[in-house]
Amino acid sequence: MQQYGQFIGGEWAPSSSKRTFDTQNPATGEVLATFPQGTRDDVRRAIDAAEAALPKWRSTPAPRRGELLLEAARIMRVRKRELGELVTKEMGKVIAEGLGDVQESIDFLEYIAGEGRRLLGETTTSELRSRFSMWVRRPKGVVGCITPWNFPTAIPTWKIGAALVSGNTVVFKPASYTPLCVAKLAEVYAEAGLPPGVLNVVTGPGSSVGNEIVENPRVRHVSFTGGVPTGIDVYARAAKLLKSIELELGGKNPVIVMDDANLDLALEGVLFGAFGTAGQRCTATSRLIVHEAVYDEVVGKLVDRTRALKVGNGMDPKVDVGPVVSKEQERAILDYVRIGLEEGAKLLVGGEKLTGGAYDRGFFLEPTVFEARHGMRVTKEEIFGPVLSVMKVPSYEAAVKVANDVEYGLSSSIYTRNVNLAMKAIEVLEAGITYVNAPTIGAECHMPFGGVKDTGNGHREGGWTAYDIFSEPKTVYIDYSGALQKAQIDNAEY
């Protein structure tokens, strides 16, 4: 069994706590590795290393920083099978998605490496003669990144890649369910030639490691992905220091199926969106809003297709749905199934924990479909599991009203052949992402990613907008007039 320390200053070091925790395969219960329970002192040592590495890394030309990330992408491509299998073993998603998680990491690094030759600012005219005006991007300094377990290589790579190419150094806290995936990423970056101290990884609980990253004034920026309650707490703690912070939080994502939709295509998308990654995506399809004219047909086919899904160990390529990540996650999802039944939602399929044989070693749940009324908790709250609520509506207008009537606004989708309705949906759906004739999942790494309302605080990961998160604009004026010129003072000569 592998035993790891904290990755600080380019070396694996023991924690000051002397305590450890195990990471396990949610399909089999197998212990994969042991990690230290980090402390605030461990984080401070990591910040020391990041501060020491910052001046040289910040002054490294951005194209060179990009080249190092491109080398990391090359190494990940060579090791894709190994890393993809690790994602499946540690997190549980089926092997095709485990490999996809790694591919997304590769794609983003290849994209972001090229951005090292841009890092665009802007030049503009000056209101004064013989004066040049522009703004440029500067790194923020030491940044802290805190990530969830559901995309254990892709989400860390989004944050690390953008932060590093922008010239920052990083103190990183992975989710305690998936630290091994991030440990392997740290090894990849080190092999690619990343200088010691530029990336540091500290494992352990949010109450010590996470809070120290958020509260330490030497960490200039925090990028957090996770649940809304934790995000609010992180936001409040950081606000006391006027610290910049980026939050990417939850979703309650709707698919609207209109009466003119390609129903077979819609069903394929809904099944993948609702039950891919066992529903453990912030973009997962958790609400299906169907026009009454096709409702019975859609529901009938949906139930049949859901019942046919194969649940099991994600390493089996014939499996459609893997386990959920942990006992705690399993319990929380089953609690929502109970809540749905108590509220009067009609259970159409699923709703049970799978038991017997290999199922007893892991955390396997039946893909679940409720027929529900809008306003029930299962239609309003993020479940983060393989649970889909289906609702009937009489019109497009009613569908949009239901879709928007939640606290979240991450992803959304509409299936229709009517281009006018599709274009209108793009305007009126309250979400950071809208798909037309595609599921709510499938974001591409070169496009902005994030949402509105309780989904975040206005920032966008992915694409060029990531630089707005990890860099500071600096305005520059160059006066070559040879005289004192006073902006806004009425001394202009025409």
C-alpha positions as CSV (number, residue, x, y, z in Angstrom):
1,M,0.0,0.0,0.0
2,Q,1.3,3.4,-0.9
3,Q,2.0,5.9,1.8
4,Y,2.3,9.6,1.1
5,G,3.3,12.8,2.9
6,Q,2.6,16.4,2.2
7,F,4.0,17.6,-1.1
8,I,5.9,20.7,0.0
9,G,8.8,22.4,-1.7
10,G,9.1,19.6,-4.2
11,E,9.4,16.8,-1.6
12,W,7.1,14.5,0.2
13,A,7.2,15.4,3.9
14,P,5.5,14.0,7.0
15,S,2.7,16.0,8.7
16,S,3.2,17.6,12.1
17,S,0.0,15.8,13.2
18,K,1.4,12.2,12.8
19,R,-2.1,11.1,12.0
20,T,-3.2,9.5,8.8
21,F,-6.3,8.6,6.8
22,D,-6.9,6.1,4.0
23,T,-8.3,6.6,0.5
24,Q,-10.5,3.7,-0.6
25,N,-12.1,2.2,-3.7
26,P,-15.8,2.9,-3.4
27,A,-16.6,-0.2,-5.5
28,T,-14.6,-2.7,-3.5
29,G,-13.6,-1.1,-0.2
30,E,-9.9,-1.7,-1.1
31,V,-7.5,0.7,0.6
32,L,-5.5,2.4,-2.1
33,A,-3.1,4.7,-0.2
34,T,-2.5,6.4,3.1
35,F,-2.2,10.2,3.5
36,P,-1.4,12.5,6.4
37,Q,-4.1,14.4,8.3
38,G,-2.7,17.9,7.6
39,T,-2.5,20.7,10.1
40,R,-2.4,24.5,10.0
41,D,1.3,24.2,10.5
42,D,1.6,22.0,7.4
43,V,-0.2,24.7,5.4
44,R,2.0,27.4,6.7
45,R,5.1,25.4,5.6
46,A,3.5,25.0,2.2
47,I,2.9,28.8,2.0
48,D,6.6,29.4,3.0
49,A,7.6,27.2,0.1
50,A,5.2,28.9,-2.3
51,E,6.5,32.3,-1.2
52,A,10.1,31.3,-1.7
53,A,9.4,30.0,-5.2
54,L,7.2,33.0,-6.3
55,P,9.8,35.6,-7.3
56,K,11.6,33.2,-9.8
57,W,8.4,31.7,-11.1
58,R,6.7,35.1,-11.5
59,S,9.7,36.3,-13.5
60,T,9.8,33.2,-15.7
61,P,8.5,34.2,-19.1
62,A,4.9,33.2,-19.5
63,P,5.6,31.2,-22.7
64,R,8.2,29.1,-20.8
65,R,5.6,28.5,-18.0
66,G,3.3,27.3,-20.8
67,E,5.9,24.9,-22.1
68,L,6.2,23.3,-18.7
69,L,2.5,22.7,-18.7
70,L,2.6,21.3,-22.2
71,E,5.2,18.9,-21.0
72,A,2.9,17.9,-18.2
73,A,0.2,17.3,-20.7
74,R,2.5,15.1,-22.8
75,I,3.3,13.0,-19.7
76,M,-0.4,12.6,-18.8
77,R,-1.1,11.5,-22.4
78,V,1.5,8.8,-22.1
79,R,0.1,7.7,-18.7
80,K,-3.5,8.2,-19.6
81,R,-4.6,4.6,-19.1
82,E,-2.9,4.4,-15.7
83,L,-4.3,7.7,-14.5
84,G,-7.8,7.0,-15.9
85,E,-8.0,3.7,-14.1
86,L,-6.9,5.4,-10.9
87,V,-9.8,7.9,-11.3
88,T,-12.2,5.0,-11.6
89,K,-10.7,3.1,-8.7
90,E,-10.5,6.1,-6.3
91,M,-13.7,8.0,-7.3
92,G,-15.9,5.3,-8.8
93,K,-16.9,6.6,-12.2
94,V,-17.0,4.1,-15.1
95,I,-13.7,3.6,-16.9
96,A,-14.8,5.5,-20.0
97,E,-15.5,8.5,-17.8
98,G,-12.3,8.0,-15.8
99,L,-10.3,8.2,-19.0
100,G,-12.4,11.2,-20.0
101,D,-11.5,12.9,-16.8
102,V,-7.8,12.6,-17.6
103,Q,-8.4,13.6,-21.3
104,E,-10.1,16.8,-20.1
105,S,-7.0,17.5,-18.0
106,I,-4.8,16.9,-21.1
107,D,-7.0,19.1,-23.2
108,F,-7.0,22.0,-20.7
109,L,-3.2,21.9,-20.3
110,E,-2.6,21.9,-24.0
111,Y,-5.0,24.8,-24.3
112,I,-3.7,26.8,-21.4
113,A,-0.1,26.3,-22.4
114,G,-0.7,28.2,-25.6
115,E,-2.3,31.0,-23.6
116,G,1.2,31.5,-22.1
117,R,2.0,33.3,-25.4
118,R,-1.0,35.6,-25.1
119,L,-2.0,36.6,-21.5
120,L,-3.7,39.5,-23.3
121,G,-3.9,43.0,-21.9
122,E,-5.1,46.0,-23.9
123,T,-3.8,49.3,-25.3
124,T,-6.0,52.3,-25.7
125,T,-5.8,56.0,-26.5
126,S,-5.0,58.6,-23.9
127,E,-6.8,61.9,-23.3
128,L,-3.5,63.6,-23.3
129,R,-0.9,64.3,-26.0
130,S,2.3,62.2,-26.1
131,R,1.0,59.7,-23.6
132,F,0.6,55.9,-24.1
133,S,-2.0,54.0,-22.1
134,M,-2.3,50.2,-21.6
135,W,-3.1,47.6,-19.0
136,V,-1.3,44.3,-18.4
137,R,-1.9,41.2,-16.3
138,R,0.2,40.4,-13.2
139,P,0.0,37.3,-11.0
140,K,-1.7,37.6,-7.7
141,G,1.0,35.8,-5.8
142,V,0.4,32.7,-3.6
143,V,-3.0,31.3,-4.4
144,G,-5.0,28.5,-2.6
145,C,-7.0,25.9,-4.5
146,I,-9.6,23.7,-2.9
147,T,-11.4,21.0,-5.0
148,P,-14.0,18.3,-4.7
149,W,-13.8,14.6,-5.4
150,N,-16.0,14.2,-8.5
151,F,-13.5,15.2,-11.1
152,P,-10.3,14.3,-9.3
153,T,-7.9,15.3,-12.1
154,A,-9.9,17.6,-14.3
155,I,-11.0,20.2,-11.8
156,P,-7.6,20.4,-10.1
157,T,-6.0,20.8,-13.5
158,W,-8.3,23.6,-14.5
159,K,-7.3,25.5,-11.4
160,I,-3.6,24.6,-11.3
161,G,-3.0,25.2,-15.0
162,A,-4.6,28.6,-15.1
163,A,-2.9,29.7,-11.8
164,L,0.6,28.6,-12.9
165,V,0.6,30.0,-16.4
166,S,-0.6,33.3,-14.9
167,G,2.6,33.3,-12.8
168,N,1.2,32.4,-9.4
169,T,2.5,29.7,-7.0
170,V,-0.1,27.3,-5.5
171,V,-1.1,25.7,-2.2
172,F,-3.5,23.0,-3.0
173,K,-6.0,21.0,-0.9
174,P,-7.6,18.0,-2.6
175,A,-10.8,16.3,-1.4
176,S,-10.1,13.7,1.2
177,Y,-12.0,11.0,-0.9
178,T,-9.6,11.4,-3.8
179,P,-6.1,12.6,-2.7
180,L,-4.2,9.9,-4.6
181,C,-5.3,11.3,-8.0
182,V,-3.9,14.7,-7.0
183,A,-0.7,13.2,-5.6
184,K,-0.2,11.6,-9.0
185,L,-0.8,15.0,-10.6
186,A,1.9,16.5,-8.4
187,E,4.3,13.8,-9.6
188,V,3.4,14.6,-13.2
189,Y,4.2,18.3,-12.7
190,A,7.4,17.6,-11.0
191,E,8.5,15.2,-13.8
192,A,7.6,18.0,-16.3
193,G,10.2,20.2,-14.6
194,L,8.0,22.4,-12.4
195,P,10.4,24.1,-9.9
196,P,10.1,23.0,-6.2
197,G,7.6,25.1,-4.3
198,V,5.6,26.3,-7.2
199,L,3.0,23.6,-6.5
200,N,2.4,22.3,-3.0
201,V,-0.3,19.8,-1.9
202,V,-1.5,19.5,1.6
203,T,-4.1,16.8,2.5
204,G,-6.4,16.8,5.4
205,P,-9.7,18.2,6.7
206,G,-11.3,21.5,5.8
207,S,-11.4,22.5,9.5
208,S,-7.6,22.7,9.6
209,V,-6.1,22.7,6.1
210,G,-8.9,24.4,4.3
211,N,-9.5,27.1,6.9
212,E,-5.8,27.9,7.1
213,I,-5.6,28.4,3.3
214,V,-8.7,30.6,3.4
215,E,-7.7,32.6,6.5
216,N,-3.9,33.0,6.0
217,P,-3.3,36.6,4.8
218,R,-0.3,35.4,2.7
219,V,-2.6,33.5,0.4
220,R,-3.8,36.3,-1.9
221,H,-6.6,34.5,-3.7
222,V,-8.7,31.3,-3.1
223,S,-10.4,29.2,-5.8
224,F,-13.0,26.9,-4.3
225,T,-15.3,24.3,-5.9
226,G,-17.8,22.5,-3.7
227,G,-21.1,22.7,-2.0
228,V,-23.1,25.9,-1.3
229,P,-22.9,25.8,2.6
230,T,-19.2,25.3,2.6
231,G,-18.8,28.0,-0.2
232,I,-20.7,30.5,1.9
233,D,-18.5,29.8,4.9
234,V,-15.3,30.1,2.8
235,Y,-16.6,33.4,1.3
236,A,-17.4,34.8,4.8
237,R,-14.0,33.8,6.2
238,A,-12.1,35.3,3.2
239,A,-14.2,38.5,3.3
240,K,-12.7,39.4,6.7
241,L,-9.4,39.8,5.0
242,L,-10.8,41.4,1.9
243,K,-9.3,38.5,0.0
244,S,-10.3,37.8,-3.6
245,I,-12.2,34.5,-3.9
246,E,-13.7,32.5,-6.7
247,L,-16.6,30.1,-6.0
248,E,-18.0,27.4,-8.2
249,L,-20.8,25.7,-6.3
250,G,-23.8,23.6,-7.0
251,G,-26.5,23.1,-9.6
252,K,-30.1,21.8,-10.0
253,N,-29.9,21.5,-13.8
254,P,-33.0,21.2,-16.0
255,V,-33.6,19.6,-19.3
256,I,-36.7,20.8,-21.2
257,V,-38.2,18.4,-23.7
258,M,-40.7,20.2,-26.0
259,D,-43.4,18.4,-28.0
260,D,-41.4,18.8,-31.3
261,A,-38.2,17.3,-29.9
262,N,-36.3,14.3,-31.2
263,L,-37.4,12.1,-28.3
264,D,-34.8,9.4,-28.8
265,L,-32.0,11.9,-28.8
266,A,-33.5,13.6,-25.8
267,L,-33.7,10.3,-23.9
268,E,-30.0,9.5,-24.7
269,G,-29.0,12.9,-23.4
270,V,-31.1,12.7,-20.2
271,L,-29.8,9.2,-19.3
272,F,-26.2,10.3,-19.7
273,G,-26.8,13.7,-18.0
274,A,-28.7,12.2,-15.0
275,F,-26.8,9.0,-14.4
276,G,-23.3,9.6,-15.8
277,T,-20.8,9.7,-12.9
278,A,-23.8,8.3,-10.9
279,G,-25.3,11.8,-10.9
280,Q,-22.3,13.2,-9.0
281,R,-21.7,16.2,-11.2
282,C,-22.5,19.8,-10.5
283,T,-23.9,19.9,-14.1
284,A,-25.9,16.6,-13.7
285,T,-29.4,16.6,-15.1
286,S,-31.5,16.4,-12.0
287,R,-34.8,17.8,-13.4
288,L,-36.6,16.7,-16.6
289,I,-39.4,19.1,-17.6
290,V,-41.6,17.6,-20.4
291,H,-44.3,19.0,-22.5
292,E,-47.6,17.3,-21.7
293,A,-48.1,16.3,-25.4
294,V,-45.2,13.9,-25.2
295,Y,-45.0,13.3,-21.5
296,D,-46.4,9.8,-21.4
297,E,-44.2,8.6,-24.2
298,V,-41.1,10.1,-22.7
299,V,-41.7,8.8,-19.2
300,G,-42.5,5.3,-20.5
301,K,-39.3,5.1,-22.5
302,L,-37.3,6.7,-19.7
303,V,-38.4,4.1,-17.1
304,D,-37.6,1.2,-19.5
305,R,-34.1,2.6,-20.3
306,T,-33.3,3.4,-16.7
307,R,-34.3,0.0,-15.6
308,A,-31.9,-1.5,-18.2
309,L,-28.9,0.4,-16.9
310,K,-26.2,-1.9,-15.5
311,V,-24.7,-0.8,-12.1
312,G,-21.4,-2.1,-10.9
313,N,-17.7,-1.7,-10.7
314,G,-16.6,1.0,-13.1
315,M,-13.6,-1.0,-14.2
316,D,-16.0,-3.3,-16.1
317,P,-16.5,-1.7,-19.5
318,K,-20.0,-3.1,-19.7
319,V,-21.1,-1.2,-16.6
320,D,-23.2,2.0,-17.2
321,V,-23.3,3.4,-13.6
322,G,-20.6,3.0,-11.0
323,P,-20.8,3.4,-7.2
324,V,-21.3,6.7,-5.4
325,V,-18.1,7.9,-3.7
326,S,-18.7,7.0,0.0
327,K,-21.0,5.7,2.7
328,E,-21.8,9.3,3.7
329,Q,-22.8,10.2,0.1
330,E,-24.9,7.0,-0.2
331,R,-26.7,7.8,3.0
332,A,-27.4,11.4,1.9
333,I,-28.9,10.3,-1.4
334,L,-31.1,7.6,0.2
335,D,-32.3,10.3,2.6
336,Y,-33.5,12.3,-0.4
337,V,-35.3,9.3,-1.8
338,R,-37.1,9.0,1.5
339,I,-37.9,12.7,1.5
340,G,-39.3,12.4,-2.0
341,L,-41.6,9.6,-1.0
342,E,-42.7,11.5,2.1
343,E,-43.6,14.5,0.0
344,G,-45.7,12.4,-2.3
345,A,-43.4,12.0,-5.3
346,K,-44.2,8.9,-7.3
347,L,-41.2,6.5,-7.5
348,L,-41.2,5.2,-11.0
349,V,-38.0,3.2,-10.9
350,G,-35.0,2.6,-8.5
351,G,-34.7,4.1,-5.1
352,E,-32.8,1.3,-3.4
353,K,-29.3,0.4,-2.3
354,L,-28.1,-2.6,-4.2
355,T,-27.0,-5.5,-2.1
356,G,-25.6,-9.0,-2.5
357,G,-22.4,-10.3,-3.8
358,A,-19.9,-7.6,-5.0
359,Y,-22.5,-4.9,-4.2
360,D,-22.0,-5.5,-0.5
361,R,-18.3,-4.3,-0.8
362,G,-19.2,-0.9,-2.2
363,F,-21.7,1.9,-2.4
364,F,-24.1,1.1,-5.2
365,L,-27.5,2.7,-5.7
366,E,-30.2,2.0,-8.3
367,P,-30.7,4.8,-10.8
368,T,-33.8,6.5,-9.6
369,V,-36.7,8.4,-11.3
370,F,-39.4,10.3,-9.5
371,E,-42.6,11.7,-11.0
372,A,-42.8,14.9,-9.0
373,R,-44.5,18.2,-8.6
374,H,-42.5,21.4,-8.9
375,G,-41.8,22.7,-5.4
376,M,-41.0,19.4,-3.8
377,R,-37.5,19.3,-2.2
378,V,-36.3,16.7,-4.7
379,T,-37.1,19.3,-7.4
380,K,-35.4,22.2,-5.7
381,E,-32.4,20.9,-3.8
382,E,-29.1,19.5,-5.1
383,I,-29.0,15.7,-4.4
384,F,-25.7,14.9,-6.1
385,G,-26.6,11.4,-6.9
386,P,-28.4,9.2,-9.5
387,V,-31.9,10.7,-8.8
388,L,-34.0,12.4,-11.5
389,S,-37.3,14.2,-11.0
390,V,-39.7,14.4,-14.0
391,M,-42.3,17.1,-14.2
392,K,-45.2,17.7,-16.7
393,V,-45.8,21.2,-18.1
394,P,-48.5,22.5,-20.5
395,S,-46.3,25.0,-22.5
396,Y,-42.9,26.4,-23.2
397,E,-43.6,29.3,-20.9
398,A,-44.4,27.0,-18.1
399,A,-41.3,25.0,-18.7
400,V,-39.1,28.0,-18.5
401,K,-40.8,29.2,-15.3
402,V,-40.2,25.8,-13.6
403,A,-36.6,25.7,-14.9
404,N,-35.8,29.1,-13.4
405,D,-37.6,28.6,-10.1
406,V,-34.6,27.3,-8.1
407,E,-31.7,28.9,-6.3
408,Y,-29.1,27.5,-8.7
409,G,-28.1,28.5,-12.2
410,L,-25.3,26.4,-13.6
411,S,-26.4,24.4,-16.6
412,S,-29.6,24.0,-18.6
413,S,-30.8,22.3,-21.7
414,I,-33.7,22.4,-24.2
415,Y,-34.6,19.8,-26.8
416,T,-36.6,21.3,-29.7
417,R,-36.6,21.5,-33.5
418,N,-38.0,25.1,-33.2
419,V,-35.1,27.5,-33.7
420,N,-37.2,30.4,-32.3
421,L,-37.8,28.6,-29.0
422,A,-34.1,27.5,-28.9
423,M,-32.9,31.1,-29.3
424,K,-35.4,32.4,-26.8
425,A,-34.3,29.8,-24.3
426,I,-30.7,31.0,-24.6
427,E,-32.0,34.4,-23.6
428,V,-34.3,33.5,-20.7
429,L,-32.9,30.4,-19.0
430,E,-31.2,31.6,-15.8
431,A,-28.0,29.6,-16.1
432,G,-24.3,30.1,-17.0
433,I,-24.5,27.4,-19.6
434,T,-27.3,26.5,-22.0
435,Y,-27.3,23.4,-24.3
436,V,-29.6,23.0,-27.3
437,N,-30.4,19.4,-28.2
438,A,-27.7,18.1,-25.9
439,P,-27.6,17.2,-22.2
440,T,-26.6,19.5,-19.3
441,I,-23.1,17.9,-19.2
442,G,-20.3,18.2,-21.6
443,A,-18.5,21.5,-21.0
444,E,-15.4,22.1,-23.2
445,C,-12.2,23.3,-21.6
446,H,-11.6,26.4,-23.8
447,M,-15.0,27.9,-22.9
448,P,-16.0,29.8,-19.8
449,F,-17.5,27.6,-17.1
450,G,-19.7,28.7,-14.2
451,G,-23.1,29.9,-13.3
452,V,-25.4,32.5,-11.7
453,K,-27.4,32.8,-8.5
454,D,-26.2,30.3,-5.8
455,T,-24.0,28.5,-8.2
456,G,-21.1,30.9,-7.7
457,N,-20.0,34.5,-7.2
458,G,-19.7,35.6,-10.8
459,H,-16.3,34.2,-11.9
460,R,-15.8,31.7,-14.8
461,E,-13.3,28.9,-14.9
462,G,-12.1,27.4,-18.1
463,G,-11.2,29.3,-21.3
464,W,-9.6,32.8,-21.3
465,T,-11.9,33.9,-18.4
466,A,-9.7,31.9,-16.1
467,Y,-7.1,34.7,-16.3
468,D,-9.5,37.1,-14.7
469,I,-9.5,34.8,-11.7
470,F,-5.8,34.3,-11.4
471,S,-4.3,37.6,-12.4
472,E,-4.6,41.3,-11.5
473,P,-5.0,44.0,-14.1
474,K,-2.3,46.6,-13.9
475,T,-2.8,50.0,-15.7
476,V,0.3,51.7,-17.1
477,Y,0.7,55.2,-18.4
478,I,3.9,56.2,-20.3
479,D,4.3,60.0,-20.8
480,Y,6.8,61.1,-23.4
481,S,5.8,64.7,-23.6
482,G,8.6,66.0,-21.5
483,A,6.2,68.1,-19.5
484,L,3.8,67.8,-16.6
485,Q,0.4,67.0,-18.0
486,K,-2.7,67.0,-15.7
487,A,-5.5,64.6,-16.6
488,Q,-9.0,66.1,-16.3
489,I,-7.6,69.6,-15.9
490,D,-8.9,71.9,-18.6
491,N,-5.7,72.8,-20.3
492,A,-6.3,71.0,-23.6
493,E,-5.1,72.6,-26.8
494,Y,-6.8,71.6,-30.0
